[in-house]
């Protein structure tokens, strides 16, 4: 078992994503991905940013 929350996700933390909405941002995955693509800096946590980048990569691969 991880000690001191060394995984980056702690039991007391709000989940980074609920459905397709990134918690604390009001943005969906698609909106956040579009913002990153435009060069904007949406208020994402490091975990949320990785989720958005992964989602964008997977979505782009499915469109090919």
N, C-alpha and C positions, 0 to 999 in steps of 0.2 A: 504494500500500500504506500502511496506517495505521501511524503511528509511536507508540511509547510507549503502546500499548494504548488509544488514544483512542476506540475503538469500545465499550469497556465489557466486551468479551469477549476475553480474551487466550489465546494458545495453551497456556499453562501452567495456566490455570484449569480447575477441574472444570466439566463442563457443568451448566447450571442445572436441567436436566430429563433424566431417563433414563426412557423410556417415559412413564408417567403419574406418576412419583414425582419430587418436587422434591428434588434432592440436598442432603444435609446437614440436612434437616428431618424426614425420615421420613413426610412427608405426601404424599398424592396431590393432584392438581389439585382434585378434588371436595372433599376434606377441607379444603384451604387456602381454597377459595372459600367453603365453609360457615363457616369460622372468621372470615373477613373480614366476611361477611354478619352474623354475630352480634356484630361489633364487637371481636372478639379481635384480637390482634396476633401472628400466627404469625411465627417467625423467618425471614423471607424477605429475600433480597437485592432491590435495586431491580429487577433484571432478572426475577427470579422473580415479584415482585409484578405486574409488567406482564403476564407470561405468564398468571398466574392471573386477573387482571382481564379480559384478552382472552378467555380460555377461558370465563369465567363469562358474559360478554356474548354470545359465540357460542352457548353452550349455551342461554341464555335465549331467544335469537332462534329457535333450532331448535324449541323447545317451543311457540312461538306458532302 
